């Protein structure tokens, strides 16, 4: 009878392990994929902000060159 109790205890532990595995793995994967999505969106925001900053710098540089050209023509 002791062997049967040990076998039932081992089977119960295995079933509990499988249950925990089936519940925890999707939850952890959801958290990981959400973290990846947040990270990628932050990187995307940073890249788009950098591109916008470059565009503003180019517009300011062109405007400055136009002003310097007009000033040179007026002298």
Secondary structure, 3 states (H helix, E strand, C coil): CHHHHHHHHHHHHHHHHHHHHHHHHHHHHHHHHHHHHHHHHHHHHHHHHHHHHHHHHHHHHHHHHHHHHHHHHHC
